[in-house]
Amino acid sequence: MCVILACPDNVRPNEQTLRNCERANPHGAGVAWRESGEVWWMKGLDAVELSDLIGRIPGEIVIHFRWASVGEVTPKLCHPFPVTPCATTRLTGRARSVLFHNGTWTGWREALGRMPRHRITDKLVSDSRVAASLVNYLGPQVLDRLPGRYAFFDREFTELYGEWHDYGGIKVSNLHFLPLDEARVCQPSTSGFWTFEDDEEPF
């Protein structure tokens, strides 16, 4: 179970939160931001490297910590993937838009087989990489039909797909990174945001 953190301008997770995310999802982290009219990304990071980097990046950012449910454990399969035909596995780069994924999409092999052959041609494949190539092929609206949660991060806007939670002003794709020793549980409130109830049993 990966986790995505969509952070507004001037809102950043602290280093302990990043360490908690890494502990729950230890297979590498990545981040994307906007600069000079493009989306820039960097991945294959650990929590300490990420904490240092995001403190220097202005504007909205999206962070991802990976749990390798599909594909091998390698920095190249960390997120994000650029929304391009081959959805390159480069660790840094620039693009018009990138894609982050939380969840497992079992139909990725079939989708890859139906796409033009010139797209992903190497053997370093994951469901998330195929999803990024598919979004390039069909547009981001296809994400409404795919399982899981996605952050489509474009040079002009951000679109979140699936169910998300509010955590300290940050939209998070799940709350599994919260430490089990915290004697509190997140419960949905009537406002649609999440609050902590101290008298609940820990999950």
TABELHU-V121984 format. One record per helix or strand. SS is the DSSP state (a for helix, b for strand). FROM is the first residue (numbers start at 1). LEN is the number of residues. If there is no record, write none. Layout:
# TABELHU-V121984
ss = <SS & SS>
from = <FROM & FROM>
len = <LEN & LEN>
This chain:
# TABELHU-V121984
ss = <b & a & b & b & a & b & a & b & b & b & a & a & a & b & b & b & b & b & b>
from = <3 & 15 & 29 & 38 & 47 & 61 & 75 & 81 & 92 & 97 & 108 & 127 & 140 & 149 & 158 & 165 & 170 & 185 & 194>
len = <5 & 10 & 7 & 8 & 8 & 5 & 3 & 2 & 4 & 6 & 7 & 12 & 6 & 6 & 4 & 3 & 3 & 4 & 4>
